[in-house]
């Protein structure tokens, strides 16, 4: 059975392992070393109403995670959050990314978030397809802003408006 639920401290080692695999082998994150556990603990501890940290639990095991957090550390950006989703490499293609994003975006909207932003390293057709399917719109490419695994990497920003009333 698959459920999406808020992450707990007990999930952090599995989250860290999924992320560390991407750090070591992929381009989806620009981290070049797996972060310390404290990074995941800080995400778990955030009290901002637009910050959420969710896991996809498949038969009792964490198979993916998603979170929202600050876009920029300035007051006017308070209702804009950056989002991300990671799925264990052995669990891709099962719709877990969509399940995670559907839940995350609903929680963000309920928390008063106006805009969700996602930054995707290119090329990544699967991630761009996921964001498109979840209602994000492609905004623009920044060329060669990261270097990892001996190549320059472009990124593209995607945006999803969550508020639906003027002045919201």
N, C-alpha and C positions, 0 to 999 in steps of 0.2 A: 504494500500500500504506500502511496506517495502523499505526503502532506507538506505544506509550507507553513512554517511557524517561526516565531521569534527565536533568534539564536540564544544559546545559554553558554555559560562558561565551559560546560562539558563538551560543547561543539567546537571549541576554538582550535584544538589540535587537528581535527579533521579539516577545518577551514584552512588552517595554515598549510596543511599538506597539499590541498588542491591548489592553493596560490603558489606555493613553492615550486610545484611542477611547472606552472606557467612561467615563473621567473626563470627557471633553469632552461626550459626548452622552447618557449614561445615568445611572442611579441606583444601580446595583449596588455601586458604591464611593462612599464619602463623601469621598474625596479630591476636591479642587477644582482641583488642579494636578497634572499628571503628576509622579511622584516621580523623583528622580535615579537614575542607574544603580546607585549605591551601595546602594540598597534591595534591588535584585535580587541584587547581588553578596553581600550579607549573608545572604539566604535560601539562596543557593547554598553559602555557606561554613559554615552551621550544622552542628555536629557532634552535636547532640542526637539520640539514637536514634529519637525520634518525629517529627523534622522531615524532611520530604521535599519535593523540588521536581521536578515531572515535567512533561514536555511531550508533547502529541500531535503526532506527526510524520506528516504526510500527504505522501507522495511527496517527502520531503526538505525540506518547509517546515513550520514550526511553525504549527499551526492552533488550538492551545489549550494551557492549562497549568493545573496544580493544585498546591497546596502545603499543608503543615501547618506550624504554628508555635505558639508559646506562646499560651495563653489568657490567663493572668495571670502576672506576674513575681513569684510567691511559691512557695516550696518545695512546699507541699501540692498545688499544681496541676500538678506536674511531669508526671504521666501523663494529663493532659487537654490536648488540643491543639485549636486552632481551625483549620478547614479552609476552603478556598475553591477555586473552579474558574471559569475564564474561557475562553470559546471565541470565536474570531474571528467577528465578525458575519457574514462571508461563509460560515462553515462551520457555522452552527447547524442543528439538526435532523438531524444525521447520527449521533447517538449518541456523540459524542466526550466529552461531559461524563460519561456513564456509564462509558466506558472509563477515563477518567482517575481517577474516584472509585473504581472497583473496584480498580485497581492501588494507588492511594494508601492506601485503607483497609487493604488486605492488608499493605502495608509498615508501616503504623502499628501494626497488631496484632502483627506480628512484632517490632517494636521495643519492645513492652511498653506501648503506649498503652492506657488503659482506656476513655477517653471522647473522642469527636470531637464538636465543636460547630461549627455553621455559623450565621451571622447573615445574614438575607436582607432586603433592602429591599422594602417592599410598595408596590404590588402586583407580584407576579412569579410568575404561575402556572407558567411553565416551570421556574423554579428550584425552586419548592416541589414540583412533580411529580418532578423529578430526585431531590431529597433523599428524598422518600417512597419512590421506587423503589429507592433505595440503602439503605433500611432505617432512615433517620432518623425520629424522632418529633418532632412539633411541640410545643414547650414553652411558648411565651408571646410576647405582643406587647408591645413598648415603643412607646408612642405619641409621635409627633412629636419624635423624638430627633435628627433631622438636617434641615438645610435646604439644598436644592440646586435649581438651575434654578427659583428663585422659588416653591418649594412645600415644605411640611413633609412629612417622610417618616417613616412607621412602620417598625419592623424587627421581625422574628420570629426567635426562636432555635429551632434544630433540634438534636437530640441523637441520637447513635448510640453505643450501648454496644459496645465491641470485645472486652473481656475476658469470659470465660464461666465462670470459676471463682470461688467465694467467696474473698475475701481477695486476689484477684489485683490 
